[in-house]
């Protein structure tokens, strides 16, 4: 479909040190049992780019699944889907079916996510 935009590979998760959300490339060191996000940093004057490995809580890791008007929909986000009500973003969810059917306008705003809003687990 010519109208479907390629989604960049991006993850988000909460840091173990301060519980703040960060975005980047996800990785896992099996021997150390360490989950991390590689965060890209560019030095302002030298333009040198490097990656910081930031440890994250594994239960908060989510992959980017959809972008609509500068809003990023990650695994675990809860959004309103016209005709269906509240839906949760996952690797196979109603977003993919709506896009395949040409109904991107049915995908509404994000109401929260399962990590910060555990009350959505009851939906």
Biopython code that builds the backbone (N, CA, C, O; Angstrom):
import numpy as np
from Bio.PDB.StructureBuilder import StructureBuilder

atoms = [
    (1, "UNK", "N", (0.849, -1.177, 0.000)),
    (1, "UNK", "CA", (0.000, 0.000, 0.000)),
    (1, "UNK", "C", (0.886, 1.229, 0.000)),
    (1, "UNK", "O", (1.750, 1.370, 0.865)),
    (2, "UNK", "N", (0.683, 2.122, -0.962)),
    (2, "UNK", "CA", (1.526, 3.311, -1.106)),
    (2, "UNK", "C", (1.318, 4.313, 0.014)),
    (2, "UNK", "O", (2.178, 5.168, 0.231)),
    (3, "UNK", "N", (0.203, 4.238, 0.734)),
    (3, "UNK", "CA", (-0.082, 5.192, 1.794)),
    (3, "UNK", "C", (0.483, 4.771, 3.151)),
    (3, "UNK", "O", (0.417, 5.543, 4.108)),
    (4, "UNK", "N", (1.029, 3.578, 3.250)),
    (4, "UNK", "CA", (1.554, 3.089, 4.519)),
    (4, "UNK", "C", (3.017, 3.504, 4.636)),
    (4, "UNK", "O", (3.843, 3.193, 3.778)),
    (5, "UNK", "N", (3.312, 4.213, 5.720)),
    (5, "UNK", "CA", (4.655, 4.715, 5.953)),
    (5, "UNK", "C", (5.475, 3.656, 6.692)),
    (5, "UNK", "O", (4.961, 2.963, 7.570)),
    (6, "UNK", "N", (6.741, 3.540, 6.331)),
    (6, "UNK", "CA", (7.624, 2.620, 7.037)),
    (6, "UNK", "C", (7.833, 3.118, 8.467)),
    (6, "UNK", "O", (8.056, 4.307, 8.692)),
    (7, "UNK", "N", (7.760, 2.218, 9.409)),
    (7, "UNK", "CA", (7.931, 2.563, 10.815)),
    (7, "UNK", "C", (9.391, 2.327, 11.196)),
    (7, "UNK", "O", (9.911, 1.231, 10.987)),
    (8, "UNK", "N", (10.061, 3.341, 11.754)),
    (8, "UNK", "CA", (11.447, 3.114, 12.175)),
    (8, "UNK", "C", (11.509, 2.132, 13.337)),
    (8, "UNK", "O", (10.545, 1.984, 14.089)),
    (9, "UNK", "N", (12.631, 1.473, 13.476)),
    (9, "UNK", "CA", (12.812, 0.568, 14.601)),
    (9, "UNK", "C", (13.176, 1.416, 15.809)),
    (9, "UNK", "O", (14.251, 2.013, 15.864)),
    (10, "UNK", "N", (12.283, 1.461, 16.758)),
    (10, "UNK", "CA", (12.479, 2.261, 17.964)),
    (10, "UNK", "C", (11.770, 1.574, 19.124)),
    (10, "UNK", "O", (10.703, 0.983, 18.955)),
    (11, "UNK", "N", (12.367, 1.659, 20.279)),
    (11, "UNK", "CA", (11.798, 1.099, 21.496)),
    (11, "UNK", "C", (11.756, 2.185, 22.560)),
    (11, "UNK", "O", (12.451, 3.196, 22.471)),
    (12, "UNK", "N", (10.933, 1.954, 23.555)),
    (12, "UNK", "CA", (10.945, 2.805, 24.742)),
    (12, "UNK", "C", (10.869, 1.893, 25.957)),
    (12, "UNK", "O", (10.377, 0.767, 25.883)),
    (13, "UNK", "N", (11.362, 2.399, 27.065)),
    (13, "UNK", "CA", (11.319, 1.654, 28.326)),
    (13, "UNK", "C", (11.636, 2.626, 29.450)),
    (13, "UNK", "O", (12.119, 3.735, 29.220)),
    (14, "UNK", "N", (11.355, 2.189, 30.663)),
    (14, "UNK", "CA", (11.665, 3.013, 31.835)),
    (14, "UNK", "C", (13.043, 2.638, 32.377)),
    (14, "UNK", "O", (13.378, 1.463, 32.523)),
    (15, "UNK", "N", (13.822, 3.663, 32.667)),
    (15, "UNK", "CA", (15.155, 3.489, 33.239)),
    (15, "UNK", "C", (15.039, 2.835, 34.614)),
    (15, "UNK", "O", (14.053, 3.041, 35.322)),
    (16, "UNK", "N", (16.046, 2.047, 34.992)),
    (16, "UNK", "CA", (16.038, 1.452, 36.327)),
    (16, "UNK", "C", (16.426, 2.471, 37.393)),
    (16, "UNK", "O", (16.017, 2.339, 38.546)),
    (17, "UNK", "N", (17.208, 3.484, 37.029)),
    (17, "UNK", "CA", (17.704, 4.421, 38.033)),
    (17, "UNK", "C", (16.701, 5.495, 38.444)),
    (17, "UNK", "O", (16.653, 5.875, 39.614)),
    (18, "UNK", "N", (15.897, 5.991, 37.499)),
    (18, "UNK", "CA", (14.970, 7.078, 37.850)),
    (18, "UNK", "C", (13.543, 6.876, 37.328)),
    (18, "UNK", "O", (12.696, 7.754, 37.492)),
    (19, "UNK", "N", (13.276, 5.740, 36.709)),
    (19, "UNK", "CA", (11.936, 5.375, 36.214)),
    (19, "UNK", "C", (11.399, 6.330, 35.129)),
    (19, "UNK", "O", (10.189, 6.398, 34.914)),
    (20, "UNK", "N", (12.276, 7.052, 34.461)),
    (20, "UNK", "CA", (11.871, 7.938, 33.367)),
    (20, "UNK", "C", (11.866, 7.157, 32.055)),
    (20, "UNK", "O", (12.675, 6.249, 31.860)),
    (21, "UNK", "N", (10.936, 7.522, 31.146)),
    (21, "UNK", "CA", (10.892, 6.886, 29.841)),
    (21, "UNK", "C", (12.081, 7.342, 29.009)),
    (21, "UNK", "O", (12.440, 8.520, 29.022)),
    (22, "UNK", "N", (12.697, 6.402, 28.280)),
    (22, "UNK", "CA", (13.728, 6.727, 27.305)),
    (22, "UNK", "C", (13.428, 5.974, 26.017)),
    (22, "UNK", "O", (12.718, 4.968, 26.018)),
    (23, "UNK", "N", (13.978, 6.477, 24.926)),
    (23, "UNK", "CA", (13.740, 5.914, 23.597)),
    (23, "UNK", "C", (15.071, 5.580, 22.944)),
    (23, "UNK", "O", (16.066, 6.273, 23.157)),
    (24, "UNK", "N", (15.087, 4.523, 22.153)),
    (24, "UNK", "CA", (16.283, 4.146, 21.421)),
    (24, "UNK", "C", (16.193, 2.723, 20.923)),
    (24, "UNK", "O", (15.110, 2.222, 20.620)),
    (25, "UNK", "N", (17.341, 2.076, 20.841)),
    (25, "UNK", "CA", (17.431, 0.698, 20.361)),
    (25, "UNK", "C", (17.541, -0.220, 21.576)),
    (25, "UNK", "O", (18.356, 0.015, 22.468)),
    (26, "UNK", "N", (16.722, -1.258, 21.604)),
    (26, "UNK", "CA", (16.690, -2.183, 22.734)),
    (26, "UNK", "C", (17.740, -3.280, 22.581)),
    (26, "UNK", "O", (18.013, -3.754, 21.479)),
    (27, "UNK", "N", (18.317, -3.668, 23.709)),
    (27, "UNK", "CA", (19.266, -4.773, 23.703)),
    (27, "UNK", "C", (19.175, -5.561, 25.003)),
    (27, "UNK", "O", (18.618, -5.086, 25.993)),
    (28, "UNK", "N", (19.725, -6.766, 24.990)),
    (28, "UNK", "CA", (19.710, -7.634, 26.163)),
    (28, "UNK", "C", (21.032, -8.378, 26.238)),
    (28, "UNK", "O", (21.450, -9.004, 25.265)),
    (29, "UNK", "N", (21.700, -8.312, 27.401)),
    (29, "UNK", "CA", (22.921, -9.068, 27.644)),
    (29, "UNK", "C", (22.548, -10.281, 28.486)),
    (29, "UNK", "O", (22.304, -10.170, 29.688)),
    (30, "UNK", "N", (22.507, -11.436, 27.836)),
    (30, "UNK", "CA", (22.011, -12.650, 28.475)),
    (30, "UNK", "C", (22.849, -13.061, 29.693)),
    (30, "UNK", "O", (22.290, -13.393, 30.738)),
    (31, "UNK", "N", (24.157, -13.045, 29.573)),
    (31, "UNK", "CA", (25.007, -13.492, 30.674)),
    (31, "UNK", "C", (24.875, -12.601, 31.909)),
    (31, "UNK", "O", (25.031, -13.064, 33.039)),
    (32, "UNK", "N", (24.589, -11.329, 31.685)),
    (32, "UNK", "CA", (24.447, -10.388, 32.791)),
    (32, "UNK", "C", (22.983, -10.172, 33.171)),
    (32, "UNK", "O", (22.677, -9.501, 34.157)),
    (33, "UNK", "N", (22.075, -10.757, 32.366)),
    (33, "UNK", "CA", (20.636, -10.548, 32.548)),
    (33, "UNK", "C", (20.317, -9.051, 32.619)),
    (33, "UNK", "O", (19.584, -8.595, 33.497)),
    (34, "UNK", "N", (20.885, -8.304, 31.673)),
    (34, "UNK", "CA", (20.735, -6.850, 31.658)),
    (34, "UNK", "C", (19.973, -6.416, 30.413)),
    (34, "UNK", "O", (20.366, -6.731, 29.290)),
    (35, "UNK", "N", (18.885, -5.695, 30.623)),
    (35, "UNK", "CA", (18.091, -5.118, 29.538)),
    (35, "UNK", "C", (18.480, -3.652, 29.441)),
    (35, "UNK", "O", (18.617, -2.973, 30.459)),
    (36, "UNK", "N", (18.659, -3.162, 28.217)),
    (36, "UNK", "CA", (19.095, -1.776, 28.077)),
    (36, "UNK", "C", (18.553, -1.154, 26.799)),
    (36, "UNK", "O", (18.135, -1.847, 25.872)),
    (37, "UNK", "N", (18.573, 0.157, 26.781)),
    (37, "UNK", "CA", (18.262, 0.945, 25.594)),
    (37, "UNK", "C", (19.528, 1.701, 25.236)),
    (37, "UNK", "O", (20.149, 2.324, 26.097)),
    (38, "UNK", "N", (19.913, 1.648, 23.967)),
    (38, "UNK", "CA", (21.017, 2.462, 23.479)),
    (38, "UNK", "C", (20.453, 3.827, 23.108)),
    (38, "UNK", "O", (19.607, 3.947, 22.222)),
    (39, "UNK", "N", (20.937, 4.852, 23.802)),
    (39, "UNK", "CA", (20.463, 6.214, 23.583)),
    (39, "UNK", "C", (21.535, 6.970, 22.813)),
    (39, "UNK", "O", (22.683, 7.061, 23.249)),
    (40, "UNK", "N", (21.151, 7.506, 21.673)),
    (40, "UNK", "CA", (22.092, 8.233, 20.824)),
    (40, "UNK", "C", (22.311, 9.642, 21.361)),
    (40, "UNK", "O", (21.358, 10.353, 21.677)),
    (41, "UNK", "N", (23.582, 10.036, 21.458)),
    (41, "UNK", "CA", (23.948, 11.376, 21.908)),
    (41, "UNK", "C", (24.947, 11.955, 20.919)),
    (41, "UNK", "O", (25.880, 11.271, 20.497)),
    (42, "UNK", "N", (24.750, 13.212, 20.552)),
    (42, "UNK", "CA", (25.675, 13.889, 19.651)),
    (42, "UNK", "C", (26.287, 15.068, 20.381)),
    (42, "UNK", "O", (25.570, 15.896, 20.944)),
    (43, "UNK", "N", (27.601, 15.148, 20.375)),
    (43, "UNK", "CA", (28.292, 16.282, 20.981)),
    (43, "UNK", "C", (27.974, 17.527, 20.156)),
    (43, "UNK", "O", (28.125, 17.505, 18.934)),
    (44, "UNK", "N", (27.536, 18.615, 20.801)),
    (44, "UNK", "CA", (27.088, 19.790, 20.047)),
    (44, "UNK", "C", (28.168, 20.474, 19.215)),
    (44, "UNK", "O", (27.861, 21.027, 18.159)),
    (45, "UNK", "N", (29.403, 20.453, 19.653)),
    (45, "UNK", "CA", (30.437, 21.193, 18.928)),
    (45, "UNK", "C", (31.244, 20.319, 17.984)),
    (45, "UNK", "O", (31.654, 20.770, 16.914)),
    (46, "UNK", "N", (31.474, 19.076, 18.373)),
    (46, "UNK", "CA", (32.299, 18.200, 17.546)),
    (46, "UNK", "C", (31.479, 17.358, 16.577)),
    (46, "UNK", "O", (32.021, 16.782, 15.634)),
    (47, "UNK", "N", (30.184, 17.290, 16.808)),
    (47, "UNK", "CA", (29.272, 16.460, 15.995)),
    (47, "UNK", "C", (29.609, 14.978, 16.071)),
    (47, "UNK", "O", (29.225, 14.207, 15.191)),
    (48, "UNK", "N", (30.314, 14.580, 17.100)),
    (48, "UNK", "CA", (30.618, 13.168, 17.325)),
    (48, "UNK", "C", (29.387, 12.529, 17.957)),
    (48, "UNK", "O", (28.829, 13.047, 18.924)),
    (49, "UNK", "N", (28.977, 11.406, 17.401)),
    (49, "UNK", "CA", (27.820, 10.691, 17.910)),
    (49, "UNK", "C", (28.281, 9.431, 18.621)),
    (49, "UNK", "O", (29.151, 8.712, 18.130)),
    (50, "UNK", "N", (27.697, 9.171, 19.771)),
    (50, "UNK", "CA", (27.983, 7.949, 20.502)),
    (50, "UNK", "C", (26.693, 7.442, 21.129)),
    (50, "UNK", "O", (25.680, 8.142, 21.145)),
    (51, "UNK", "N", (26.741, 6.225, 21.641)),
    (51, "UNK", "CA", (25.567, 5.611, 22.240)),
    (51, "UNK", "C", (25.835, 5.290, 23.697)),
    (51, "UNK", "O", (26.852, 4.684, 24.035)),
    (52, "UNK", "N", (24.922, 5.697, 24.549)),
    (52, "UNK", "CA", (24.977, 5.339, 25.967)),
    (52, "UNK", "C", (24.066, 4.139, 26.184)),
    (52, "UNK", "O", (22.940, 4.105, 25.686)),
    (53, "UNK", "N", (24.551, 3.172, 26.919)),
    (53, "UNK", "CA", (23.777, 1.982, 27.267)),
    (53, "UNK", "C", (23.106, 2.250, 28.612)),
    (53, "UNK", "O", (23.782, 2.331, 29.638)),
    (54, "UNK", "N", (21.778, 2.387, 28.612)),
    (54, "UNK", "CA", (21.037, 2.723, 29.824)),
    (54, "UNK", "C", (20.184, 1.528, 30.230)),
    (54, "UNK", "O", (19.345, 1.066, 29.456)),
    (55, "UNK", "N", (20.399, 1.029, 31.440)),
    (55, "UNK", "CA", (19.652, -0.142, 31.909)),
    (55, "UNK", "C", (18.184, 0.221, 32.116)),
    (55, "UNK", "O", (17.865, 1.288, 32.639)),
    (56, "UNK", "N", (17.287, -0.692, 31.692)),
    (56, "UNK", "CA", (15.843, -0.448, 31.768)),
    (56, "UNK", "C", (15.124, -1.610, 32.437)),
    (56, "UNK", "O", (15.664, -2.710, 32.555)),
    (57, "UNK", "N", (13.909, -1.348, 32.869)),
    (57, "UNK", "CA", (13.046, -2.370, 33.445)),
    (57, "UNK", "C", (12.449, -3.195, 32.302)),
    (57, "UNK", "O", (11.731, -2.640, 31.470)),
    (58, "UNK", "N", (12.720, -4.492, 32.235)),
    (58, "UNK", "CA", (12.283, -5.292, 31.088)),
    (58, "UNK", "C", (10.771, -5.312, 30.892)),
    (58, "UNK", "O", (10.296, -5.396, 29.759)),
    (59, "UNK", "N", (10.012, -5.235, 31.979)),
    (59, "UNK", "CA", (8.552, -5.276, 31.842)),
    (59, "UNK", "C", (7.971, -4.003, 31.224)),
    (59, "UNK", "O", (6.779, -3.950, 30.924)),
    (60, "UNK", "N", (8.808, -2.976, 31.031)),
    (60, "UNK", "CA", (8.325, -1.724, 30.446)),
    (60, "UNK", "C", (8.730, -1.550, 28.986)),
    (60, "UNK", "O", (8.342, -0.561, 28.363)),
    (61, "UNK", "N", (9.494, -2.477, 28.425)),
    (61, "UNK", "CA", (9.976, -2.346, 27.053)),
    (61, "UNK", "C", (8.812, -2.478, 26.073)),
    (61, "UNK", "O", (8.009, -3.407, 26.160)),
    (62, "UNK", "N", (8.739, -1.540, 25.150)),
    (62, "UNK", "CA", (7.716, -1.587, 24.106)),
    (62, "UNK", "C", (8.274, -1.097, 22.787)),
    (62, "UNK", "O", (9.071, -0.160, 22.750)),
    (63, "UNK", "N", (7.855, -1.730, 21.707)),
    (63, "UNK", "CA", (8.328, -1.356, 20.373)),
    (63, "UNK", "C", (7.349, -0.384, 19.727)),
    (63, "UNK", "O", (6.140, -0.471, 19.939)),
    (64, "UNK", "N", (7.881, 0.534, 18.943)),
    (64, "UNK", "CA", (7.061, 1.463, 18.170)),
    (64, "UNK", "C", (6.297, 0.679, 17.112)),
    (64, "UNK", "O", (6.890, -0.097, 16.362)),
    (65, "UNK", "N", (4.973, 0.880, 17.048)),
    (65, "UNK", "CA", (4.143, 0.136, 16.088)),
    (65, "UNK", "C", (3.475, 1.016, 15.045)),
    (65, "UNK", "O", (3.123, 0.539, 13.966)),
    (66, "UNK", "N", (3.291, 2.323, 15.360)),
    (66, "UNK", "CA", (2.543, 3.183, 14.458)),
    (66, "UNK", "C", (2.846, 4.633, 14.796)),
    (66, "UNK", "O", (3.075, 4.972, 15.957)),
    (67, "UNK", "N", (2.846, 5.494, 13.775)),
    (67, "UNK", "CA", (3.015, 6.929, 13.971)),
    (67, "UNK", "C", (1.888, 7.634, 13.238)),
    (67, "UNK", "O", (1.642, 7.375, 12.060)),
    (68, "UNK", "N", (1.206, 8.524, 13.939)),
    (68, "UNK", "CA", (0.114, 9.285, 13.342)),
    (68, "UNK", "C", (0.237, 10.740, 13.782)),
    (68, "UNK", "O", (0.108, 11.056, 14.964)),
    (69, "UNK", "N", (0.485, 11.607, 12.829)),
    (69, "UNK", "CA", (0.579, 13.050, 13.109)),
    (69, "UNK", "C", (1.492, 13.337, 14.303)),
    (69, "UNK", "O", (1.082, 13.996, 15.258)),
    (70, "UNK", "N", (2.708, 12.850, 14.243)),
    (70, "UNK", "CA", (3.729, 13.062, 15.288)),
    (70, "UNK", "C", (3.425, 12.366, 16.612)),
    (70, "UNK", "O", (4.130, 12.600, 17.594)),
    (71, "UNK", "N", (2.407, 11.527, 16.668)),
    (71, "UNK", "CA", (2.133, 10.736, 17.867)),
    (71, "UNK", "C", (2.639, 9.326, 17.627)),
    (71, "UNK", "O", (2.302, 8.694, 16.625)),
    (72, "UNK", "N", (3.452, 8.841, 18.554)),
    (72, "UNK", "CA", (4.014, 7.505, 18.426)),
    (72, "UNK", "C", (3.228, 6.532, 19.296)),
    (72, "UNK", "O", (2.994, 6.789, 20.477)),
    (73, "UNK", "N", (2.825, 5.414, 18.701)),
    (73, "UNK", "CA", (2.070, 4.367, 19.378)),
    (73, "UNK", "C", (3.007, 3.192, 19.643)),
    (73, "UNK", "O", (3.477, 2.537, 18.712)),
    (74, "UNK", "N", (3.277, 2.931, 20.940)),
    (74, "UNK", "CA", (4.172, 1.857, 21.346)),
    (74, "UNK", "C", (3.371, 0.715, 21.964)),
    (74, "UNK", "O", (2.239, 0.908, 22.408)),
    (75, "UNK", "N", (3.974, -0.482, 21.989)),
    (75, "UNK", "CA", (3.375, -1.601, 22.714)),
    (75, "UNK", "C", (2.992, -1.137, 24.113)),
    (75, "UNK", "O", (3.768, -0.463, 24.791)),
    (76, "UNK", "N", (1.794, -1.502, 24.531)),
    (76, "UNK", "CA", (1.328, -1.152, 25.870)),
    (76, "UNK", "C", (0.564, 0.148, 25.947)),
    (76, "UNK", "O", (-0.057, 0.437, 26.970)),
    (77, "UNK", "N", (0.594, 0.954, 24.874)),
    (77, "UNK", "CA", (-0.226, 2.164, 24.863)),
    (77, "UNK", "C", (-1.692, 1.778, 24.705)),
    (77, "UNK", "O", (-2.021, 0.797, 24.038)),
    (78, "UNK", "N", (-2.551, 2.552, 25.319)),
    (78, "UNK", "CA", (-3.993, 2.332, 25.210)),
    (78, "UNK", "C", (-4.560, 3.516, 24.435)),
    (78, "UNK", "O", (-4.313, 4.671, 24.781)),
    (79, "UNK", "N", (-5.312, 3.223, 23.396)),
    (79, "UNK", "CA", (-5.855, 4.266, 22.519)),
    (79, "UNK", "C", (-7.325, 3.996, 22.241)),
    (79, "UNK", "O", (-7.818, 2.890, 22.460)),
    (80, "UNK", "N", (-8.019, 5.017, 21.756)),
    (80, "UNK", "CA", (-9.416, 4.855, 21.391)),
    (80, "UNK", "C", (-9.488, 4.455, 19.914)),
    (80, "UNK", "O", (-8.885, 5.100, 19.055)),
    (81, "UNK", "N", (-10.232, 3.384, 19.635)),
    (81, "UNK", "CA", (-10.428, 2.911, 18.269)),
    (81, "UNK", "C", (-11.916, 3.014, 17.958)),
    (81, "UNK", "O", (-12.739, 2.340, 18.578)),
    (82, "UNK", "N", (-12.254, 3.869, 16.987)),
    (82, "UNK", "CA", (-13.656, 4.107, 16.627)),
    (82, "UNK", "C", (-14.361, 2.796, 16.317)),
    (82, "UNK", "O", (-13.877, 1.997, 15.516)),
    (83, "UNK", "N", (-15.498, 2.580, 16.948)),
    (83, "UNK", "CA", (-16.280, 1.376, 16.737)),
    (83, "UNK", "C", (-15.905, 0.222, 17.643)),
    (83, "UNK", "O", (-16.649, -0.754, 17.738)),
    (84, "UNK", "N", (-14.754, 0.315, 18.316)),
    (84, "UNK", "CA", (-14.285, -0.769, 19.176)),
    (84, "UNK", "C", (-14.083, -0.341, 20.619)),
    (84, "UNK", "O", (-14.146, -1.173, 21.524)),
    (85, "UNK", "N", (-13.844, 0.930, 20.846)),
    (85, "UNK", "CA", (-13.559, 1.412, 22.197)),
    (85, "UNK", "C", (-12.070, 1.437, 22.458)),
    (85, "UNK", "O", (-11.270, 1.656, 21.549)),
    (86, "UNK", "N", (-11.708, 1.214, 23.694)),
    (86, "UNK", "CA", (-10.303, 1.267, 24.084)),
    (86, "UNK", "C", (-9.578, -0.001, 23.644)),
    (86, "UNK", "O", (-10.068, -1.111, 23.849)),
    (87, "UNK", "N", (-8.414, 0.175, 23.042)),
    (87, "UNK", "CA", (-7.593, -0.935, 22.555)),
    (87, "UNK", "C", (-6.170, -0.757, 23.069)),
    (87, "UNK", "O", (-5.752, 0.359, 23.375)),
    (88, "UNK", "N", (-5.431, -1.850, 23.162)),
    (88, "UNK", "CA", (-4.033, -1.814, 23.580)),
    (88, "UNK", "C", (-3.136, -2.133, 22.392)),
    (88, "UNK", "O", (-3.385, -3.087, 21.655)),
    (89, "UNK", "N", (-2.088, -1.327, 22.211)),
    (89, "UNK", "CA", (-1.134, -1.558, 21.134)),
    (89, "UNK", "C", (-0.290, -2.788, 21.457)),
    (89, "UNK", "O", (0.203, -2.944, 22.575)),
    (90, "UNK", "N", (-0.133, -3.653, 20.464)),
    (90, "UNK", "CA", (0.724, -4.834, 20.588)),
    (90, "UNK", "C", (1.218, -5.199, 19.195)),
    (90, "UNK", "O", (0.911, -4.507, 18.224)),
    (91, "UNK", "N", (1.986, -6.289, 19.092)),
    (91, "UNK", "CA", (2.500, -6.678, 17.778)),
    (91, "UNK", "C", (1.390, -7.067, 16.808)),
    (91, "UNK", "O", (1.533, -6.894, 15.597)),
    (92, "UNK", "N", (0.294, -7.586, 17.332)),
    (92, "UNK", "CA", (-0.882, -7.859, 16.497)),
    (92, "UNK", "C", (-2.079, -7.232, 17.206)),
    (92, "UNK", "O", (-2.592, -7.775, 18.184)),
    (93, "UNK", "N", (-2.511, -6.090, 16.699)),
    (93, "UNK", "CA", (-3.643, -5.413, 17.323)),
    (93, "UNK", "C", (-4.494, -4.776, 16.239)),
    (93, "UNK", "O", (-4.200, -4.899, 15.050)),
    (94, "UNK", "N", (-5.533, -4.107, 16.650)),
    (94, "UNK", "CA", (-6.491, -3.530, 15.712)),
    (94, "UNK", "C", (-5.888, -2.442, 14.819)),
    (94, "UNK", "O", (-6.436, -2.147, 13.758)),
    (95, "UNK", "N", (-4.759, -1.838, 15.238)),
    (95, "UNK", "CA", (-4.125, -0.823, 14.381)),
    (95, "UNK", "C", (-3.764, -1.436, 13.032)),
    (95, "UNK", "O", (-4.029, -0.838, 11.988)),
    (96, "UNK", "N", (-3.164, -2.619, 13.046)),
    (96, "UNK", "CA", (-2.762, -3.257, 11.795)),
    (96, "UNK", "C", (-3.967, -3.545, 10.900)),
    (96, "UNK", "O", (-3.900, -3.365, 9.684)),
    (97, "UNK", "N", (-5.066, -3.993, 11.504)),
    (97, "UNK", "CA", (-6.266, -4.280, 10.715)),
    (97, "UNK", "C", (-6.886, -3.001, 10.153)),
    (97, "UNK", "O", (-7.351, -2.984, 9.013)),
    (98, "UNK", "N", (-6.892, -1.931, 10.950)),
    (98, "UNK", "CA", (-7.434, -0.653, 10.482)),
    (98, "UNK", "C", (-6.603, -0.117, 9.319)),
    (98, "UNK", "O", (-7.157, 0.375, 8.336)),
    (99, "UNK", "N", (-5.285, -0.209, 9.424)),
    (99, "UNK", "CA", (-4.419, 0.266, 8.338)),
    (99, "UNK", "C", (-4.611, -0.564, 7.078)),
    (99, "UNK", "O", (-4.685, -0.019, 5.977)),
    (100, "UNK", "N", (-4.692, -1.883, 7.238)),
    (100, "UNK", "CA", (-4.869, -2.764, 6.080)),
    (100, "UNK", "C", (-6.192, -2.487, 5.371)),
    (100, "UNK", "O", (-6.293, -2.636, 4.153)),
    (101, "UNK", "N", (-7.202, -2.085, 6.136)),
    (101, "UNK", "CA", (-8.512, -1.798, 5.559)),
    (101, "UNK", "C", (-8.629, -0.354, 5.079)),
    (101, "UNK", "O", (-9.672, 0.046, 4.562)),
    (102, "UNK", "N", (-7.554, 0.437, 5.250)),
    (102, "UNK", "CA", (-7.593, 1.841, 4.839)),
    (102, "UNK", "C", (-8.356, 2.731, 5.797)),
    (102, "UNK", "O", (-8.841, 3.792, 5.406)),
    (103, "UNK", "N", (-8.469, 2.313, 7.047)),
    (103, "UNK", "CA", (-9.247, 3.065, 8.043)),
    (103, "UNK", "C", (-8.363, 3.715, 9.110)),
    (103, "UNK", "O", (-8.676, 3.634, 10.298)),
    (104, "UNK", "N", (-7.280, 4.351, 8.710)),
    (104, "UNK", "CA", (-6.360, 4.974, 9.676)),
    (104, "UNK", "C", (-7.065, 6.043, 10.513)),
    (104, "UNK", "O", (-6.670, 6.296, 11.651)),
    (105, "UNK", "N", (-8.097, 6.666, 9.964)),
    (105, "UNK", "CA", (-8.818, 7.705, 10.715)),
    (105, "UNK", "C", (-9.556, 7.136, 11.924)),
    (105, "UNK", "O", (-9.933, 7.893, 12.819)),
    (106, "UNK", "N", (-9.769, 5.826, 11.970)),
    (106, "UNK", "CA", (-10.438, 5.192, 13.112)),
    (106, "UNK", "C", (-9.535, 5.094, 14.339)),
    (106, "UNK", "O", (-10.010, 4.837, 15.445)),
    (107, "UNK", "N", (-8.238, 5.298, 14.144)),
    (107, "UNK", "CA", (-7.278, 5.194, 15.241)),
    (107, "UNK", "C", (-7.227, 6.523, 15.971)),
    (107, "UNK", "O", (-6.798, 7.536, 15.419)),
    (108, "UNK", "N", (-7.672, 6.504, 17.225)),
    (108, "UNK", "CA", (-7.781, 7.735, 17.990)),
    (108, "UNK", "C", (-6.563, 8.033, 18.842)),
    (108, "UNK", "O", (-5.510, 7.410, 18.700)),
    (109, "UNK", "N", (-6.729, 8.988, 19.719)),
    (109, "UNK", "CA", (-5.656, 9.450, 20.584)),
    (109, "UNK", "C", (-5.286, 8.410, 21.633)),
    (109, "UNK", "O", (-6.079, 7.536, 21.982)),
    (110, "UNK", "N", (-4.059, 8.531, 22.122)),
    (110, "UNK", "CA", (-3.580, 7.670, 23.197)),
    (110, "UNK", "C", (-4.138, 8.182, 24.520)),
    (110, "UNK", "O", (-4.042, 9.370, 24.827)),
    (111, "UNK", "N", (-4.718, 7.279, 25.297)),
    (111, "UNK", "CA", (-5.291, 7.632, 26.598)),
    (111, "UNK", "C", (-4.292, 7.411, 27.724)),
    (111, "UNK", "O", (-4.456, 7.971, 28.808)),
    (112, "UNK", "N", (-3.267, 6.611, 27.489)),
    (112, "UNK", "CA", (-2.277, 6.282, 28.508)),
    (112, "UNK", "C", (-1.555, 5.015, 28.106)),
    (112, "UNK", "O", (-1.542, 4.641, 26.933)),
    (113, "UNK", "N", (-0.954, 4.355, 29.083)),
    (113, "UNK", "CA", (-0.278, 3.094, 28.806)),
    (113, "UNK", "C", (-0.404, 2.180, 30.017)),
    (113, "UNK", "O", (-0.729, 2.627, 31.117)),
    (114, "UNK", "N", (-0.144, 0.908, 29.802)),
    (114, "UNK", "CA", (-0.341, -0.099, 30.850)),
    (114, "UNK", "C", (0.659, 0.019, 31.999)),
    (114, "UNK", "O", (0.390, -0.465, 33.098)),
    (115, "UNK", "N", (1.799, 0.651, 31.763)),
    (115, "UNK", "CA", (2.807, 0.806, 32.818)),
    (115, "UNK", "C", (2.421, 1.933, 33.773)),
    (115, "UNK", "O", (2.388, 1.739, 34.988)),
    (116, "UNK", "N", (2.129, 3.109, 33.222)),
    (116, "UNK", "CA", (1.795, 4.269, 34.048)),
    (116, "UNK", "C", (0.348, 4.270, 34.515)),
    (116, "UNK", "O", (0.011, 4.933, 35.496)),
    (117, "UNK", "N", (-0.505, 3.533, 33.823)),
    (117, "UNK", "CA", (-1.936, 3.506, 34.124)),
    (117, "UNK", "C", (-2.407, 2.071, 34.286)),
    (117, "UNK", "O", (-3.115, 1.557, 33.420)),
    (118, "UNK", "N", (-2.029, 1.408, 35.385)),
    (118, "UNK", "CA", (-2.388, -0.014, 35.553)),
    (118, "UNK", "C", (-3.891, -0.268, 35.589)),
    (118, "UNK", "O", (-4.331, -1.405, 35.421)),
    (119, "UNK", "N", (-4.679, 0.779, 35.806)),
    (119, "UNK", "CA", (-6.142, 0.595, 35.792)),
    (119, "UNK", "C", (-6.622, 0.145, 34.411)),
    (119, "UNK", "O", (-7.704, -0.431, 34.302)),
    (120, "UNK", "N", (-5.841, 0.395, 33.350)),
    (120, "UNK", "CA", (-6.211, -0.053, 32.008)),
    (120, "UNK", "C", (-6.116, -1.568, 31.879)),
    (120, "UNK", "O", (-6.693, -2.136, 30.952)),
    (121, "UNK", "N", (-5.414, -2.231, 32.773)),
    (121, "UNK", "CA", (-5.322, -3.696, 32.723)),
    (121, "UNK", "C", (-6.685, -4.338, 32.916)),
    (121, "UNK", "O", (-6.893, -5.487, 32.525)),
    (122, "UNK", "N", (-7.612, -3.607, 33.514)),
    (122, "UNK", "CA", (-8.960, -4.139, 33.793)),
    (122, "UNK", "C", (-9.875, -4.042, 32.582)),
    (122, "UNK", "O", (-10.979, -4.587, 32.603)),
    (123, "UNK", "N", (-9.437, -3.353, 31.516)),
    (123, "UNK", "CA", (-10.291, -3.180, 30.329)),
    (123, "UNK", "C", (-10.490, -4.493, 29.602)),
    (123, "UNK", "O", (-11.180, -4.535, 28.582)),
]
sb = StructureBuilder()
sb.init_structure("model")
sb.init_model(0)
sb.init_chain("A")
sb.init_seg("    ")
for serial, (resi, resn, name, xyz) in enumerate(atoms, 1):
    if name == "N":
        sb.init_residue(resn, " ", resi, " ")
    sb.init_atom(name, np.array(xyz, "f"), 0.0, 1.0, " ", f" {name:<3s}", serial, name[0])
structure = sb.get_structure()
